[in-house]
């Protein structure tokens, strides 16, 4: 009898010890695949909605955020027990959340560090960007077209103008705002009755626009995350244009050319006078790895470089980062280069503030926008300086600028 009891006890112990590893593995919670709806909480009553798709390949999850025609795929999704983290593929931002159940996640979105964060809740389900209120009427009008926009109109210190460009299909709305320093990228939303809603989450910025349609005007408020809020007004104006972006940044009197020396990621100093650049057409791209407009331009410049490098084109990106730590700045550049497969030169130019930039490039009147792009011919003469970048979210503006740039590079290479 004792022998039987001993064997039974041994069997139980072996069985229990064998189950433990599987029990640990099975603690990871599963999520339902498909369409999800996320709300970022700016305040007790104000939320920014975003849609994303969740898929699973083998044991790995993928998250793809949507902003109109833009898709942002995050492959770095980690789940341990009931905790989930999602890291942006380009920017230094990420989500940390708790899986409440298979269809609900709660947590925070962090940017650049844990000091800045915005709470979120995400639920499985297919819904419009902005959920239609129960008492919502049909849109009172169609706002498709071009609008003249004033942000902070009654505040001279913060006032700036913009072009609003929208496309409305029933109650579904897409569009963007273009300023003299760039664009607000792909916006998506809805029009319900006399109310306009647009939002964007691009990994670096979280934008929310609301407005009321009043006669021929839009009267609204713009939020950028939790750190910025301002009023805006717009009127229809197909003829409205902004200052030419090619006229805003220029060489100061007494200077005839661009000059700099900055280290690359290997700490080797690089200058325009290096033999590598002799007799070459050069594009100098002043950018930051934290900047969504720079992300758009990097994608375009990579294509331009691949097409024209063998013909004599060189591109140098001067990276101004949010940090003055060389190793962190280096890793941010490697992340950009890897994501876009960008083979041209990236230099670490310093911290992204007005004082540092002014000291680094004293021959320029100012750097009012990231990105700013300088086109230099084979003789070292600056032929054009472009402030800002209108990305693919601007439609015809993007196509026109990229075609003009393609033509300019072809002309300079032929000289």
C-alpha positions as CSV (number, residue, x, y, z in Angstrom):
1,X,0.0,0.0,0.0
2,X,2.9,2.4,0.9
3,X,4.5,1.6,-2.5
4,X,1.2,2.4,-4.3
5,X,0.8,5.7,-2.4
6,X,4.4,6.6,-3.2
7,X,4.0,6.0,-6.9
8,X,0.8,8.0,-6.9
9,X,2.5,10.9,-5.1
10,X,5.4,10.8,-7.6
11,X,3.0,10.8,-10.5
12,X,1.2,13.8,-9.2
13,X,4.4,15.7,-8.6
14,X,5.7,14.9,-12.1
15,X,2.3,15.9,-13.6
16,X,2.3,19.2,-11.7
17,X,5.9,20.0,-12.5
18,X,5.2,19.3,-16.2
19,X,2.2,21.6,-16.4
20,X,4.0,24.7,-14.9
21,X,5.9,25.8,-18.1
22,X,2.7,25.5,-20.2
23,X,0.8,27.4,-17.6
24,X,3.3,30.2,-17.7
25,X,3.2,30.3,-21.5
26,X,-0.6,30.3,-21.6
27,X,-0.7,33.4,-19.3
28,X,-0.2,35.6,-22.4
29,X,-3.6,36.9,-23.3
30,X,-4.9,36.7,-26.9
31,X,-6.5,39.6,-28.8
32,X,-9.2,39.4,-31.4
33,X,-7.9,40.2,-34.9
34,X,-9.5,42.7,-37.2
35,X,-10.6,46.3,-37.0
36,X,-10.0,48.2,-33.7
37,X,-11.0,51.7,-32.6
38,X,-8.8,53.7,-30.2
39,X,-9.6,56.8,-28.3
40,X,-6.8,59.0,-26.9
41,X,-8.1,61.0,-23.9
42,X,-7.0,64.7,-24.0
43,X,-9.4,65.7,-21.1
44,X,-12.4,64.3,-19.3
45,X,-14.6,65.1,-22.3
46,X,-12.3,65.4,-25.2
47,X,-11.0,62.3,-27.1
48,X,-9.1,61.8,-30.3
49,X,-10.3,58.7,-32.2
50,X,-8.0,56.5,-34.4
51,X,-8.6,53.3,-36.3
52,X,-6.2,50.4,-36.6
53,X,-6.1,46.8,-37.8
54,X,-4.7,44.0,-35.6
55,X,-3.3,40.8,-37.3
56,X,-1.5,37.8,-36.0
57,X,1.1,35.8,-38.0
58,X,2.1,32.7,-36.2
59,X,2.6,34.0,-32.6
60,X,3.4,37.6,-33.6
61,X,1.0,40.5,-33.6
62,X,1.1,43.4,-36.0
63,X,-0.7,46.8,-35.7
64,X,-1.5,49.0,-38.7
65,X,-2.7,52.5,-38.0
66,X,-4.8,54.3,-40.6
67,X,-5.0,57.9,-41.6
68,X,-7.0,58.2,-44.8
69,X,-4.7,56.7,-47.5
70,X,-1.8,56.4,-45.1
71,X,-1.0,53.1,-43.4
72,X,1.6,52.9,-40.5
73,X,2.7,49.3,-39.8
74,X,4.1,48.7,-36.3
75,X,5.8,45.3,-36.2
76,X,7.2,45.6,-32.7
77,X,4.3,44.4,-30.7
78,X,5.1,42.5,-27.5
79,X,2.7,40.7,-25.1
80,X,3.7,39.4,-21.8
81,X,0.9,38.0,-19.7
82,X,-1.7,40.8,-19.8
83,X,0.7,43.6,-20.7
84,X,1.2,44.9,-24.3
85,X,3.7,47.3,-25.8
86,X,3.6,48.7,-29.3
87,X,6.6,50.6,-30.7
88,X,6.6,53.0,-33.6
89,X,8.9,51.9,-36.5
90,X,10.4,55.4,-37.0
91,X,9.7,57.8,-34.1
92,X,10.7,57.5,-30.4
93,X,7.2,56.8,-29.3
94,X,5.3,53.8,-28.0
95,X,2.2,52.4,-26.3
96,X,2.1,50.5,-23.0
97,X,-1.2,48.9,-22.1
98,X,-3.1,46.3,-20.1
99,X,-5.2,43.7,-22.0
100,X,-8.5,43.9,-20.1
101,X,-9.9,41.1,-22.2
102,X,-9.6,39.9,-25.8
103,X,-11.4,43.0,-27.2
104,X,-10.2,45.8,-24.9
105,X,-6.9,47.4,-24.1
106,X,-6.2,50.3,-21.7
107,X,-3.0,52.2,-21.3
108,X,-0.8,55.2,-22.2
109,X,1.0,56.5,-25.3
110,X,4.5,57.8,-24.6
111,X,6.6,60.2,-26.7
112,X,10.4,60.8,-26.3
113,X,10.1,59.6,-22.6
114,X,7.7,58.9,-19.8
115,X,7.2,62.5,-18.9
116,X,4.8,63.1,-21.8
117,X,2.0,60.6,-22.1
118,X,-1.7,60.4,-23.2
119,X,-4.1,57.8,-21.9
120,X,-6.0,55.6,-24.4
121,X,-8.6,52.9,-24.6
122,X,-8.9,50.6,-27.6
123,X,-11.8,48.3,-28.4
124,X,-12.3,45.7,-31.1
125,X,-14.9,46.7,-33.7
126,X,-15.4,48.4,-37.1
127,X,-16.7,51.9,-36.7
128,X,-16.4,55.3,-38.3
129,X,-13.4,57.5,-37.3
130,X,-15.8,59.7,-35.2
131,X,-18.8,57.7,-34.0
132,X,-22.0,59.2,-35.3
133,X,-24.2,60.8,-32.5
134,X,-27.6,59.3,-32.1
135,X,-29.3,62.6,-33.0
136,X,-27.0,63.5,-35.8
137,X,-28.4,64.9,-39.0
138,X,-27.1,64.7,-42.5
139,X,-24.3,67.2,-43.3
140,X,-25.7,70.6,-43.9
141,X,-23.2,71.2,-46.8
142,X,-20.3,69.6,-48.6
143,X,-17.0,71.3,-47.6
144,X,-14.9,69.8,-50.4
145,X,-12.4,72.2,-51.9
146,X,-9.9,74.8,-50.9
147,X,-10.2,77.1,-47.8
148,X,-8.3,80.1,-46.5
149,X,-7.5,79.4,-42.9
150,X,-6.3,81.6,-40.0
151,X,-5.0,79.9,-36.9
152,X,-5.0,82.1,-33.7
153,X,-6.3,85.0,-35.8
154,X,-6.7,87.3,-32.8
155,X,-3.3,86.5,-31.3
156,X,-0.6,88.2,-33.3
157,X,2.2,86.3,-31.6
158,X,0.8,82.9,-32.6
159,X,-1.1,83.8,-35.8
160,X,-0.4,82.0,-39.0
161,X,-2.3,81.3,-42.2
162,X,-2.9,78.0,-43.9
163,X,-4.6,76.3,-46.9
164,X,-7.3,73.9,-45.9
165,X,-7.9,71.2,-48.5
166,X,-10.8,68.8,-48.0
167,X,-12.6,66.0,-49.8
168,X,-16.1,65.0,-48.5
169,X,-18.1,62.0,-49.5
170,X,-21.4,62.0,-47.7
171,X,-20.4,62.2,-44.1
172,X,-16.8,60.9,-44.6
173,X,-14.1,63.5,-44.7
174,X,-10.4,63.6,-45.6
175,X,-7.9,66.4,-46.1
176,X,-5.1,68.4,-44.7
177,X,-3.8,71.9,-43.7
178,X,-0.8,73.4,-45.5
179,X,1.2,76.1,-43.8
180,X,4.4,77.9,-44.9
181,X,6.5,75.4,-43.0
182,X,4.8,72.1,-44.1
183,X,1.5,70.3,-43.8
184,X,-0.5,68.5,-41.1
185,X,-0.3,65.3,-43.2
186,X,-3.2,62.8,-43.6
187,X,-6.3,63.9,-41.8
188,X,-9.5,61.7,-41.6
189,X,-12.8,62.3,-40.0
190,X,-16.5,63.0,-40.5
191,X,-19.1,65.7,-41.0
192,X,-22.3,65.3,-39.0
193,X,-25.0,68.0,-39.3
194,X,-23.1,71.3,-39.0
195,X,-20.1,69.7,-37.1
196,X,-16.7,68.9,-38.7
197,X,-14.3,66.4,-37.1
198,X,-10.8,65.5,-38.2
199,X,-7.9,63.6,-36.6
200,X,-4.4,62.2,-37.3
201,X,-2.0,59.9,-35.4
202,X,1.3,59.5,-37.3
203,X,3.5,58.1,-34.5
204,X,4.9,61.5,-33.6
205,X,1.9,63.9,-33.6
206,X,-1.7,63.5,-32.4
207,X,-3.9,66.1,-34.0
208,X,-7.6,66.9,-33.5
209,X,-9.6,69.4,-35.4
210,X,-13.2,70.4,-34.6
211,X,-15.4,73.0,-36.3
212,X,-18.9,74.3,-36.7
213,X,-20.1,75.2,-40.2
214,X,-21.6,78.7,-40.0
215,X,-22.9,80.1,-43.3
216,X,-19.8,80.0,-45.6
217,X,-17.3,79.7,-42.7
218,X,-15.7,77.1,-40.5
219,X,-15.2,78.1,-36.9
220,X,-13.1,75.6,-34.9
221,X,-10.5,74.5,-32.4
222,X,-7.2,72.6,-33.0
223,X,-5.5,70.4,-30.5
224,X,-2.0,69.0,-30.8
225,X,-1.8,66.3,-28.1
226,X,-2.3,67.8,-24.6
227,X,0.3,70.6,-25.0
228,X,-1.3,72.9,-27.6
229,X,-4.8,74.3,-28.3
230,X,-5.8,77.1,-30.5
231,X,-8.8,78.5,-32.5
232,X,-9.1,78.5,-36.2
233,X,-11.4,80.0,-38.8
234,X,-11.8,79.3,-42.5
235,X,-13.5,80.7,-45.5
236,X,-13.8,79.2,-49.0
237,X,-11.2,80.7,-51.3
238,X,-9.9,78.7,-54.3
239,X,-7.5,81.6,-55.2
240,X,-5.7,81.8,-51.9
241,X,-2.0,81.0,-51.8
242,X,0.7,81.2,-49.2
243,X,4.1,82.8,-49.5
244,X,6.4,80.9,-51.9
245,X,8.3,78.4,-49.8
246,X,11.4,79.0,-52.0
247,X,11.7,82.6,-50.8
248,X,11.6,82.2,-47.0
249,X,15.2,81.0,-46.3
250,X,18.2,82.5,-48.0
251,X,21.9,83.3,-47.7
252,X,22.7,86.4,-45.6
253,X,24.6,89.2,-47.1
254,X,28.4,88.6,-47.1
255,X,28.0,84.8,-47.7
256,X,28.2,83.1,-51.1
257,X,28.0,79.4,-50.3
258,X,27.0,76.8,-47.7
259,X,29.7,75.5,-45.4
260,X,29.7,73.1,-42.4
261,X,31.5,70.2,-40.7
262,X,29.6,67.6,-38.8
263,X,30.2,64.0,-37.7
264,X,28.6,61.0,-39.2
265,X,27.4,58.1,-37.1
266,X,31.0,56.8,-37.1
267,X,32.2,60.1,-35.6
268,X,34.1,60.9,-38.9
269,X,33.8,64.6,-39.7
270,X,32.2,65.4,-43.1
271,X,32.3,68.7,-45.0
272,X,31.1,69.9,-48.4
273,X,34.7,70.4,-49.4
274,X,35.4,66.6,-49.1
275,X,36.6,65.0,-52.3
276,X,33.5,62.8,-52.4
277,X,31.4,65.9,-53.3
278,X,33.6,67.6,-55.9
279,X,31.8,68.3,-59.1
280,X,28.6,66.7,-57.7
281,X,25.0,68.0,-57.5
282,X,24.2,68.1,-53.8
283,X,21.0,68.2,-51.8
284,X,21.5,69.2,-48.2
285,X,18.4,68.2,-46.2
286,X,18.1,69.9,-42.8
287,X,15.8,67.5,-40.9
288,X,15.0,65.9,-37.6
289,X,14.3,62.2,-36.9
290,X,11.3,63.3,-34.7
291,X,9.6,65.2,-37.6
292,X,6.8,63.7,-39.7
293,X,7.2,66.1,-42.6
294,X,10.9,65.0,-42.6
295,X,9.8,61.4,-42.7
296,X,7.8,62.2,-45.9
297,X,10.7,64.0,-47.5
298,X,13.1,61.2,-46.6
299,X,10.9,58.8,-48.4
300,X,11.0,61.0,-51.5
301,X,14.7,61.8,-51.3
302,X,15.5,58.1,-51.0
303,X,13.8,57.5,-54.4
304,X,15.5,60.5,-55.9
305,X,18.9,59.4,-54.7
306,X,18.5,55.8,-56.0
307,X,17.4,57.2,-59.4
308,X,20.2,59.8,-59.8
309,X,23.2,58.8,-57.6
310,X,25.0,57.1,-60.5
311,X,24.5,60.2,-62.5
312,X,26.3,62.4,-59.9
313,X,23.7,63.3,-57.2
314,X,24.7,63.3,-53.6
315,X,22.4,63.9,-50.6
316,X,23.5,64.9,-47.1
317,X,21.0,64.9,-44.3
318,X,21.8,67.2,-41.4
319,X,20.0,65.7,-38.4
320,X,19.0,68.0,-35.6
321,X,17.6,65.9,-32.8
322,X,15.6,66.4,-29.6
323,X,18.7,65.2,-27.7
324,X,22.3,66.3,-27.5
325,X,23.4,62.8,-26.6
326,X,25.5,61.5,-29.5
327,X,24.7,57.8,-29.0
328,X,20.9,58.4,-28.8
329,X,21.1,60.6,-31.9
330,X,23.1,57.9,-33.7
331,X,20.5,55.3,-33.0
332,X,17.7,57.6,-34.2
333,X,19.5,58.0,-37.5
334,X,20.1,54.3,-37.9
335,X,16.4,53.8,-37.3
336,X,15.5,56.2,-40.1
337,X,18.1,54.9,-42.5
338,X,17.0,51.3,-41.9
339,X,13.3,52.0,-42.2
340,X,13.7,53.9,-45.5
341,X,16.7,52.0,-46.8
342,X,18.3,55.4,-47.3
343,X,21.9,55.0,-48.5
344,X,22.9,58.6,-48.6
345,X,24.9,60.5,-45.8
346,X,23.3,61.4,-42.5
347,X,25.3,63.7,-40.2
348,X,24.6,64.6,-36.5
349,X,24.3,68.3,-36.6
350,X,23.2,69.0,-33.0
351,X,20.2,69.7,-30.9
352,X,17.0,71.0,-32.6
353,X,16.7,74.4,-31.1
354,X,17.0,77.9,-32.8
355,X,20.3,78.8,-31.0
356,X,22.1,75.6,-32.0
357,X,20.8,75.8,-35.6
358,X,21.8,79.4,-36.0
359,X,25.3,78.8,-34.7
360,X,25.7,75.7,-36.9
361,X,24.6,77.4,-40.1
362,X,25.3,81.1,-39.6
363,X,25.2,81.9,-43.3
364,X,21.4,81.3,-43.5
365,X,19.0,84.0,-42.4
366,X,17.1,81.4,-40.3
367,X,15.8,77.9,-40.2
368,X,12.1,78.3,-39.7
369,X,11.1,74.8,-40.6
370,X,12.2,71.2,-40.4
371,X,12.7,70.1,-43.1
372,X,14.6,72.8,-45.1
373,X,16.3,71.6,-48.2
374,X,19.1,73.3,-50.1
375,X,20.0,72.5,-53.7
376,X,23.6,73.1,-54.8
377,X,25.0,72.8,-58.3
378,X,28.3,71.2,-59.5
379,X,30.2,74.5,-58.9
380,X,29.0,74.8,-55.3
381,X,26.5,77.5,-55.9
382,X,23.2,77.4,-54.1
383,X,20.4,77.3,-56.7
384,X,17.4,76.9,-54.5
385,X,16.4,76.7,-50.8
386,X,13.0,75.2,-50.0
387,X,11.4,75.8,-46.6
388,X,9.2,72.9,-45.4
389,X,7.8,70.0,-47.4
390,X,4.3,69.3,-48.7
391,X,3.9,65.5,-48.4
392,X,1.7,63.0,-50.1
393,X,-1.2,64.0,-47.9
394,X,-1.4,67.3,-49.9
395,X,-2.3,65.6,-53.2
396,X,-1.6,67.8,-56.2
397,X,0.8,70.1,-54.2
398,X,3.0,67.1,-53.4
399,X,2.9,65.8,-57.0
400,X,3.7,69.3,-58.4
401,X,6.7,69.8,-56.0
402,X,8.2,66.4,-56.6
403,X,7.9,66.9,-60.4
404,X,9.5,70.3,-60.2
405,X,12.3,68.9,-58.0
406,X,12.9,65.9,-60.4
407,X,13.2,68.4,-63.3
408,X,15.6,70.7,-61.3
409,X,17.9,67.8,-60.5
410,X,17.9,66.6,-64.1
411,X,18.8,70.1,-65.2
412,X,21.6,70.5,-62.7
413,X,23.0,67.1,-63.5
414,X,23.0,68.0,-67.2
415,X,25.0,71.2,-66.7
